[in-house]
């Protein structure tokens, strides 16, 4: 059974085309950003910033959400 892609494009077996590399690059960017944000979240949550801790944790949450919105295609109605 063949997989049909929108626009009729795609790559043959054992070959990669430009669109494949773009998708792989986006996946790599999403994975690396997720790992960095996870590490940063653990660090921010475990570090004491004194009286500034609540503000820094709140700001980090906004940064993490902003990074997610920047990377993910928000034109897709299935993406919240």
Beta strands, then each sheet from edge to edge (+ up, - down):
end
